[in-house]
Amino acid sequence: MDGMPRPPADPAQALSAMDDLIAAHLIGQQEMARRLGLNVTDLTCYGYVLGAGETPPTAGELAARAQVTTGAMTGIVNRLVRAGYVTRRPDPADRRVVRVAPVPGARVKVEAAYAPHYARLMSLFADYSPAELATITDWFTRATAAAHESLRELTREHRPEGA
């Protein structure tokens, strides 16, 4: 579909709209986690497991991505295992390495839970031209990188001396 005319907006309006979106998604993630019997951090880490593709991540890789300690990640993985969302699997190339793999039935359950929301988003995307979608995707990608950089700065500021 061709792009539709859009009302004018300035950066302050865009920032305000983004803040509203983030707030709605944070609250939505809390509710989704509750419905799935998880907490938000565990659900986020489960999403990282699902997004890893063919090679399941190690707990250390998940810890780095979630910006938690490896000890905290052990607790997260233990809870996800107990809840039936992931399994620990030895790495075929190095059996000393343990990978965190999604349980297929759990993936189906989570995808079904998110399906109505994702359908709404896909409907919104249908209102944009390919060029507009490229711009939106570029902005999300760059904004995510900026958010990660801000998070790194925050964690550096609050890290004890010598850590």
C-alpha positions as CSV (number, residue, x, y, z in Angstrom):
1,M,0.0,0.0,0.0
2,D,1.2,3.5,-0.7
3,G,1.9,5.7,2.2
4,M,-0.9,7.9,3.5
5,P,-0.6,11.6,4.2
6,R,0.8,12.2,7.7
7,P,0.2,15.1,10.0
8,P,3.3,17.3,10.6
9,A,5.3,16.5,13.6
10,D,8.5,17.8,15.3
11,P,11.1,15.9,17.2
12,A,9.5,16.8,20.6
13,Q,6.2,15.3,19.4
14,A,7.9,12.2,18.1
15,L,9.8,11.8,21.4
16,S,6.5,12.1,23.3
17,A,4.8,9.6,21.1
18,M,7.8,7.2,21.6
19,D,7.5,7.6,25.4
20,D,3.8,6.7,25.2
21,L,4.6,3.7,23.1
22,I,7.4,2.5,25.5
23,A,5.1,3.0,28.5
24,A,2.3,1.0,26.9
25,H,4.7,-1.8,25.9
26,L,6.2,-1.9,29.4
27,I,2.8,-2.3,31.0
28,G,1.8,-4.8,28.2
29,Q,5.0,-6.8,28.8
30,Q,4.2,-7.0,32.5
31,E,0.7,-8.3,31.8
32,M,2.0,-10.7,29.2
33,A,4.6,-12.1,31.6
34,R,2.0,-12.5,34.3
35,R,-0.3,-14.4,32.0
36,L,2.5,-16.7,30.9
37,G,3.6,-17.3,34.6
38,L,6.9,-15.4,34.3
39,N,8.3,-12.1,35.4
40,V,9.3,-9.4,32.8
41,T,13.0,-10.2,33.0
42,D,12.5,-13.9,32.4
43,L,10.1,-13.2,29.5
44,T,12.7,-10.8,28.0
45,C,15.4,-13.4,28.3
46,Y,13.0,-16.1,26.8
47,G,12.5,-13.7,23.9
48,Y,16.3,-13.5,23.4
49,V,16.4,-17.3,23.3
50,L,13.7,-17.4,20.7
51,G,15.4,-14.7,18.6
52,A,18.8,-16.5,18.7
53,G,17.9,-18.7,15.7
54,E,19.4,-22.1,15.0
55,T,22.2,-21.8,17.6
56,P,20.7,-21.5,21.0
57,P,22.7,-19.0,23.2
58,T,24.7,-19.9,26.3
59,A,23.7,-18.5,29.7
60,G,26.7,-16.2,29.5
61,E,25.6,-14.8,26.2
62,L,22.1,-14.3,27.6
63,A,23.6,-12.6,30.7
64,A,25.6,-10.2,28.5
65,R,22.5,-9.3,26.4
66,A,20.2,-8.8,29.4
67,Q,22.9,-6.9,31.2
68,V,22.7,-9.1,34.3
69,T,25.4,-11.1,36.1
70,T,26.0,-14.8,35.2
71,G,24.7,-15.7,38.7
72,A,21.4,-13.8,38.1
73,M,21.2,-15.5,34.7
74,T,21.5,-18.9,36.4
75,G,18.4,-18.1,38.4
76,I,16.5,-16.8,35.3
77,V,17.4,-20.0,33.3
78,N,16.4,-22.2,36.3
79,R,13.0,-20.5,36.5
80,L,12.5,-20.8,32.7
81,V,13.4,-24.5,32.9
82,R,11.0,-25.1,35.8
83,A,8.2,-23.2,33.9
84,G,8.8,-25.4,30.9
85,Y,10.0,-22.7,28.5
86,V,13.6,-23.8,27.9
87,T,16.0,-26.7,28.3
88,R,19.7,-26.9,28.8
89,R,21.4,-28.6,26.0
90,P,25.1,-29.5,25.6
91,D,26.9,-27.8,22.7
92,P,27.6,-30.4,20.0
93,A,31.0,-28.9,19.3
94,D,32.1,-28.6,22.9
95,R,30.2,-30.6,25.5
96,R,31.5,-28.4,28.3
97,V,29.4,-25.6,26.9
98,V,25.7,-25.6,27.8
99,R,23.2,-23.9,25.5
100,V,19.7,-22.6,26.5
101,A,17.2,-23.9,23.9
102,P,13.4,-23.1,23.7
103,V,10.9,-25.9,24.3
104,P,8.8,-26.1,21.0
105,G,5.5,-26.3,22.8
106,A,6.3,-23.2,24.8
107,R,7.2,-21.3,21.7
108,V,3.8,-22.0,20.3
109,K,2.1,-20.9,23.5
110,V,4.0,-17.6,23.6
111,E,3.5,-16.9,19.9
112,A,-0.2,-17.5,20.3
113,A,-0.3,-15.1,23.2
114,Y,1.4,-12.3,21.2
115,A,-0.5,-13.0,18.0
116,P,-3.3,-10.5,18.5
117,H,-0.9,-7.7,19.3
118,Y,1.4,-8.6,16.4
119,A,-1.6,-8.7,14.0
120,R,-2.5,-5.1,15.1
121,L,1.1,-4.0,14.4
122,M,1.1,-5.7,11.0
123,S,-2.1,-3.9,10.2
124,L,-0.5,-0.6,11.1
125,F,2.5,-1.4,8.9
126,A,0.2,-2.1,6.0
127,D,-0.6,1.7,6.0
128,Y,3.0,2.5,5.1
129,S,4.9,2.4,1.8
130,P,8.0,0.3,1.5
131,A,10.1,3.5,1.7
132,E,8.3,4.6,4.8
133,L,8.8,1.1,6.3
134,A,12.5,1.3,5.5
135,T,12.6,4.6,7.4
136,I,10.7,3.2,10.4
137,T,13.0,0.2,10.5
138,D,16.1,2.3,10.2
139,W,14.9,4.6,13.0
140,F,14.0,1.6,15.3
141,T,17.4,0.0,14.6
142,R,19.3,3.2,15.3
143,A,17.2,4.1,18.4
144,T,17.8,0.6,19.8
145,A,21.6,1.1,19.4
146,A,21.3,4.5,21.1
147,A,19.3,2.9,24.0
148,H,22.0,0.2,24.4
149,E,24.7,2.9,24.5
150,S,22.7,4.8,27.2
151,L,22.3,1.6,29.1
152,R,26.1,0.9,28.9
153,E,26.7,4.5,30.2
154,L,24.3,3.9,33.1
155,T,25.8,0.7,34.1
156,R,29.3,2.1,34.0
157,E,28.2,5.0,36.2
158,H,26.9,2.7,38.8
159,R,29.6,0.1,38.8
160,P,31.7,-0.1,42.0
161,E,35.4,0.8,41.7
162,G,37.5,-2.1,40.5
163,A,34.5,-4.1,39.2
